Amino acid sequence: MRLSILDQIPRPKGKSVEETIAETLTTVAFAETLGYERYWFAEHHGTKGMTSSSPEILMAAAAARTTTIHVGSGGILLPQYSPYKVASQLLQLQSLFPGRIDGGVGRSPGGNERIRLALSDRRENQLGEYSEKLEELIRFLKGNKGLQATPRTKDAPVLFSLGLGENSAKLAASLGIGYVFGHFINSTRGQNAHKVYRENFTAGLMDSPQALSAVFVICGESDEHAEELAASQDLWLLRTEKGLDSRIPSNEEAKTVKLREEDKKIILRNRRRMIIGGPKTVKEQLNILADKYQSNEWLILTNVYDFEEKRRSFERLASVF
């Protein structure tokens, strides 16, 4: 099993942005010592809690503090930006940290319509042009015979496209790039998405298919301990997806808050996107999912309140694989 981390960098209540970023960079270095292959940063805008708005900058900071782990974006909001500029940023990172840069891009607008407009300098919605922009990005990374994105590194950075189903998988396969399925967003279409990607892959920027899935995982000392830790993530996800406070609540708050019956049902449904348990349970469930998806590469999200518990969860998970 090949393990990596996708970090949305949600801020725990009571911690500043600066403290959250400092703790995160410490976690990247710790993940490297545990043998994790990749550490990726998400891109979110306009929220109280999500502190990762510029993955390219975080990639540089993380790579400068480590020596072997791949750093990446999960993912840059390509519809809002110039493919030329994205290619130039990834190539610049590759020049600084050769062979360690993973460029992950996605189709998300990045927030509400006001945020989308601000990101795109008030251009019309370009979500429908994602495939064209992705093709253009690949040309710039490979070395367009006309307009050149610079600096021209010896090798191009690795490129992945993020998605939630068969169409996104087929697009990535047809372009010969990596694919990331967001199980942590939609757990229902992963098996077909991976199958479509494998069956339709043609060599391009990559010579062979490389598919990962991103999933919420909390690995506690025991199943009971994991459930205690998960209370903060459950409430955080409920509030975040309602557009409420996206800071992670403490375990004490999560245990005492009064939930409506409908909220309890939502939390129960959200658990389908998660693997929560002690080391034995997590290993069994992740192996089952790996067999179902025919994939042994995972991006792990662990959004619990306490950074030390987050690192211990990563440590327990690494120890069982």
C-alpha positions as CSV (number, residue, x, y, z in Angstrom):
1,M,0.0,0.0,0.0
2,R,1.4,3.4,-1.0
3,L,0.3,6.2,1.3
4,S,0.2,9.9,0.8
5,I,-1.5,12.9,2.4
6,L,-3.9,15.5,1.1
7,D,-4.2,18.5,3.5
8,Q,-7.0,21.0,3.3
9,I,-5.3,22.7,6.3
10,P,-8.5,23.4,8.3
11,R,-7.8,25.6,11.3
12,P,-8.7,24.3,14.7
13,K,-10.8,26.7,16.8
14,G,-8.5,28.7,19.1
15,K,-5.5,28.5,16.8
16,S,-4.3,31.3,14.6
17,V,-3.7,31.0,10.9
18,E,0.1,31.3,11.5
19,E,0.0,28.6,14.2
20,T,-1.9,26.3,11.9
21,I,0.5,26.7,9.0
22,A,3.5,26.2,11.3
23,E,2.0,23.0,12.7
24,T,1.2,21.8,9.1
25,L,4.8,22.2,7.9
26,T,6.0,20.3,11.0
27,T,3.5,17.5,10.0
28,V,5.0,17.4,6.4
29,A,8.5,16.8,7.8
30,F,7.0,14.1,10.2
31,A,5.2,12.4,7.3
32,E,8.5,12.2,5.4
33,T,10.1,10.3,8.3
34,L,7.2,7.9,8.3
35,G,7.7,7.0,4.7
36,Y,4.7,8.8,3.1
37,E,5.2,9.3,-0.6
38,R,3.4,12.6,-1.2
39,Y,2.1,15.6,0.7
40,W,-0.4,17.6,-1.2
41,F,-2.2,20.9,-0.4
42,A,-5.7,21.8,-1.4
43,E,-7.0,25.1,-2.7
44,H,-9.9,26.8,-0.9
45,H,-10.9,30.5,-0.7
46,G,-13.2,32.7,1.3
47,T,-13.6,30.5,4.4
48,K,-12.8,31.0,8.1
49,G,-11.2,27.7,8.5
50,M,-9.5,26.5,5.3
51,T,-6.0,28.1,5.3
52,S,-4.7,26.6,2.1
53,S,-5.4,29.1,-0.6
54,S,-2.1,29.0,-2.5
55,P,-0.9,25.4,-2.8
56,E,2.0,26.4,-5.0
57,I,3.5,28.5,-2.2
58,L,2.9,25.8,0.4
59,M,4.6,23.3,-1.9
60,A,7.7,25.4,-2.0
61,A,7.7,25.9,1.8
62,A,7.2,22.2,2.4
63,A,9.8,21.0,-0.1
64,A,12.4,23.4,1.3
65,R,11.9,21.7,4.7
66,T,12.2,18.1,3.4
67,T,14.4,16.1,1.2
68,T,12.6,13.1,-0.4
69,I,8.8,13.4,-0.1
70,H,6.9,14.6,-3.2
71,V,4.9,17.8,-2.7
72,G,1.9,18.6,-4.7
73,S,-1.4,20.4,-5.2
74,G,-4.8,18.8,-4.8
75,G,-5.7,20.8,-6.7
76,I,-5.0,24.1,-8.4
77,L,-8.3,25.5,-9.8
78,L,-7.4,25.4,-13.4
79,P,-10.6,26.9,-14.9
80,Q,-9.9,30.2,-13.0
81,Y,-6.3,30.6,-14.2
82,S,-4.1,30.8,-17.2
83,P,-2.6,27.4,-18.2
84,Y,0.6,29.2,-19.1
85,K,0.9,30.7,-15.6
86,V,0.1,27.4,-13.9
87,A,2.7,25.6,-16.1
88,S,5.3,28.3,-15.3
89,Q,4.7,27.9,-11.6
90,L,5.0,24.1,-11.7
91,L,8.2,24.3,-13.9
92,Q,9.7,26.8,-11.5
93,L,9.0,24.4,-8.6
94,Q,10.5,21.5,-10.6
95,S,13.6,23.6,-11.1
96,L,14.0,24.1,-7.4
97,F,13.1,20.6,-6.3
98,P,13.7,18.2,-9.3
99,G,11.6,15.1,-9.4
100,R,9.6,16.0,-6.3
101,I,6.8,18.1,-7.8
102,D,3.2,16.8,-8.3
103,G,0.9,19.1,-10.1
104,G,-2.7,18.3,-9.3
105,V,-5.4,20.3,-11.0
106,G,-9.2,20.3,-10.7
107,R,-12.4,21.7,-12.1
108,S,-13.8,23.4,-9.0
109,P,-14.8,27.1,-9.1
110,G,-13.1,27.5,-5.7
111,G,-16.1,29.0,-3.9
112,N,-19.2,31.0,-4.6
113,E,-19.8,33.1,-7.7
114,R,-18.3,36.2,-6.1
115,I,-15.1,34.3,-5.3
116,R,-15.0,32.7,-8.7
117,L,-15.2,36.1,-10.4
118,A,-12.5,37.6,-8.2
119,L,-10.2,34.6,-8.9
120,S,-10.7,34.9,-12.6
121,D,-10.5,38.7,-12.8
122,R,-14.2,38.8,-13.6
123,R,-14.1,36.6,-16.7
124,E,-17.1,34.5,-17.6
125,N,-17.4,31.1,-16.2
126,Q,-14.9,28.7,-17.8
127,L,-15.7,25.5,-16.0
128,G,-16.9,24.1,-19.3
129,E,-13.4,24.7,-20.8
130,Y,-11.6,22.5,-18.3
131,S,-10.6,19.9,-20.9
132,E,-9.2,22.5,-23.3
133,K,-7.3,24.2,-20.5
134,L,-5.9,20.9,-19.4
135,E,-4.7,20.1,-22.9
136,E,-3.1,23.5,-23.1
137,L,-1.4,23.0,-19.7
138,I,0.1,19.7,-20.9
139,R,1.5,21.3,-24.0
140,F,3.2,24.0,-22.0
141,L,4.7,21.4,-19.6
142,K,5.9,19.2,-22.4
143,G,7.4,22.2,-24.3
144,N,5.1,24.0,-26.8
145,K,6.9,24.5,-30.1
146,G,5.6,28.0,-30.2
147,L,5.1,29.9,-27.0
148,Q,7.4,28.4,-24.3
149,A,6.6,28.2,-20.6
150,T,9.8,28.6,-18.7
151,P,12.1,27.6,-17.1
152,R,12.6,24.5,-19.3
153,T,13.5,21.8,-16.8
154,K,15.1,18.4,-17.8
155,D,11.9,16.6,-16.9
156,A,8.3,17.9,-16.7
157,P,6.5,17.8,-13.3
158,V,4.1,15.0,-12.8
159,L,0.5,16.0,-13.6
160,F,-2.8,14.7,-12.2
161,S,-6.4,15.6,-12.8
162,L,-8.8,15.4,-10.0
163,G,-12.4,14.1,-10.5
164,L,-15.5,12.5,-9.1
165,G,-16.5,10.0,-11.8
166,E,-16.2,8.2,-15.1
167,N,-16.0,11.3,-17.3
168,S,-13.1,12.9,-15.4
169,A,-11.4,9.5,-15.4
170,K,-11.7,9.1,-19.1
171,L,-10.4,12.6,-19.7
172,A,-7.3,12.0,-17.7
173,A,-6.8,8.6,-19.4
174,S,-7.1,10.1,-22.9
175,L,-4.5,12.7,-22.1
176,G,-2.0,10.3,-20.5
177,I,-1.8,11.9,-17.1
178,G,-2.5,10.7,-13.6
179,Y,-6.0,10.6,-12.0
180,V,-7.2,11.2,-8.5
181,F,-10.7,10.1,-7.5
182,G,-12.3,12.1,-4.6
183,H,-13.8,9.3,-2.5
184,F,-13.9,11.8,0.4
185,I,-16.4,13.9,-1.6
186,N,-18.4,11.1,-3.4
187,S,-17.9,7.5,-2.4
188,T,-20.3,6.0,-5.0
189,R,-18.5,6.1,-8.3
190,G,-14.9,5.2,-7.5
191,Q,-14.9,1.6,-8.7
192,N,-16.2,2.6,-12.2
193,A,-14.0,5.6,-12.4
194,H,-10.8,3.6,-11.7
195,K,-11.9,1.0,-14.2
196,V,-12.6,3.6,-16.9
197,Y,-9.2,5.2,-16.3
198,R,-7.3,1.9,-16.6
199,E,-9.2,0.7,-19.7
200,N,-8.8,4.0,-21.6
201,F,-5.3,5.1,-20.7
202,T,-3.0,6.0,-23.5
203,A,0.6,7.1,-22.9
204,G,1.2,10.8,-22.8
205,L,2.9,12.9,-20.2
206,M,3.0,9.6,-18.3
207,D,4.0,6.3,-19.8
208,S,1.6,4.2,-17.7
209,P,-1.6,4.8,-15.7
210,Q,-1.3,6.2,-12.2
211,A,-4.5,6.5,-10.2
212,L,-5.0,7.5,-6.6
213,S,-8.0,7.9,-4.4
214,A,-8.5,10.5,-1.6
215,V,-10.3,9.4,1.5
216,F,-10.9,10.6,5.0
217,V,-9.1,8.3,7.5
218,I,-8.8,8.5,11.3
219,C,-6.6,5.8,12.8
220,G,-7.0,5.7,16.6
221,E,-5.4,3.6,19.3
222,S,-8.6,1.5,19.1
223,D,-12.0,1.7,17.4
224,E,-13.4,3.5,20.5
225,H,-10.5,6.0,20.5
226,A,-11.0,6.7,16.8
227,E,-14.7,7.4,17.3
228,E,-13.8,9.9,20.0
229,L,-11.4,11.7,17.6
230,A,-14.0,11.5,14.7
231,A,-16.5,13.6,16.6
232,S,-14.7,16.8,15.7
233,Q,-14.3,15.9,12.1
234,D,-18.0,14.9,11.8
235,L,-19.2,18.3,13.1
236,W,-16.6,20.1,11.1
237,L,-17.7,18.5,7.8
238,L,-21.4,19.0,8.6
239,R,-20.8,22.8,9.2
240,T,-18.4,23.2,6.4
241,E,-20.8,21.7,3.8
242,K,-23.6,23.9,5.1
243,G,-21.4,27.0,4.5
244,L,-21.0,27.6,8.2
245,D,-17.9,27.8,10.4
246,S,-15.2,25.8,8.7
247,R,-12.8,25.8,11.7
248,I,-12.5,22.4,13.4
249,P,-14.4,22.3,16.7
250,S,-12.9,20.8,19.8
251,N,-13.8,17.3,20.9
252,E,-15.6,18.8,23.9
253,E,-17.7,21.0,21.7
254,A,-18.5,18.2,19.3
255,K,-19.6,16.0,22.2
256,T,-21.9,18.6,23.8
257,V,-23.5,20.3,20.7
258,K,-27.1,19.4,20.2
259,L,-27.8,18.1,16.7
260,R,-31.1,17.9,14.9
261,E,-32.2,14.5,13.7
262,E,-31.6,15.5,10.1
263,D,-28.0,16.5,11.0
264,K,-27.4,13.1,12.6
265,K,-28.6,11.5,9.4
266,I,-26.2,13.6,7.3
267,I,-23.3,12.7,9.6
268,L,-24.2,9.0,9.2
269,R,-24.2,9.4,5.4
270,N,-20.9,11.2,5.5
271,R,-19.3,8.3,7.2
272,R,-19.5,6.4,3.9
273,R,-16.7,8.7,2.8
274,M,-14.5,7.8,5.8
275,I,-12.5,5.0,7.3
276,I,-12.5,5.3,11.1
277,G,-11.2,2.8,13.6
278,G,-8.2,1.3,15.3
279,P,-5.2,0.1,13.3
280,K,-6.7,-3.4,12.6
281,T,-10.0,-1.9,11.4
282,V,-8.5,0.7,9.3
283,K,-6.1,-1.7,7.6
284,E,-9.0,-4.1,6.8
285,Q,-11.3,-1.4,5.4
286,L,-8.6,0.2,3.3
287,N,-7.6,-3.2,1.9
288,I,-11.2,-3.8,1.0
289,L,-11.5,-0.5,-0.8
290,A,-8.1,-1.0,-2.5
291,D,-9.4,-4.4,-3.8
292,K,-12.6,-2.8,-5.0
293,Y,-10.9,0.0,-6.8
294,Q,-8.0,-2.1,-7.9
295,S,-5.7,0.6,-6.7
296,N,-3.1,0.7,-3.9
297,E,-2.3,4.4,-3.8
298,W,-4.2,6.6,-1.3
299,L,-4.3,10.3,-0.4
300,I,-5.3,10.4,3.3
301,L,-7.2,13.3,4.8
302,T,-7.4,13.5,8.6
303,N,-9.2,16.6,9.9
304,V,-9.3,16.2,13.6
305,Y,-9.0,19.0,16.2
306,D,-5.6,18.2,17.8
307,F,-2.5,18.3,15.6
308,E,-0.7,15.8,17.8
309,E,-3.6,13.3,17.4
310,K,-3.5,14.0,13.7
311,R,0.2,13.1,13.5
312,R,-0.4,10.0,15.7
313,S,-3.1,8.9,13.3
314,F,-0.7,9.2,10.4
315,E,1.9,7.3,12.4
316,R,-0.5,4.4,13.3
317,L,-1.6,4.1,9.7
318,A,1.9,4.0,8.3
319,S,2.8,1.3,10.9
320,V,0.2,-1.2,9.6
321,F,1.3,-0.9,6.0
